[in-house]
Amino acid sequence: MINQWLQGEIVPETVEVQSNLEKKVQSLEEKVQELLNRSEKDEQFQLALIQRLDEQGSLIKKLTEKLDHQDKYIENNLEKRDEKLTSAIREISDTKKLIAAAQENLDSKPKGFWSKIFGG
């Protein structure tokens, strides 16, 4: 290049332009490499995010299954409690009827001799 320049074949401006172009190419190569690195980091982040979302999805599924199980357990216990409560109310009602019938039976008995005398 120096010989060509000395002979006047190469204009110094073209050397300078060529040098500037090489710098620009180098700068562009660095930017491309930076973008590639950033792209790889983004891809790793997305993969980590997908994995985390899958884990959370599994956890939500397990929690939902547990809640369903608890709902069924509570529902069964409420049904049993309601049956026991209904049975107890019937027994109380039957007992009240028996007491009322016994009381009526006592009230309807004819009064004895001593009750008549003493005003009972």
CORCORGI-V839073 format. One record per helix or strand. SS is the DSSP state (~ for helix, > for strand). FROM is the first residue (numbers start at 1). LEN is the number of residues. If there is no record, write none. Layout:
# CORCORGI-V839073
[[SS FROM LEN] [SS FROM LEN]]
This chain:
# CORCORGI-V839073
[[~ 2 5] [~ 12 97] [~ 113 6]]
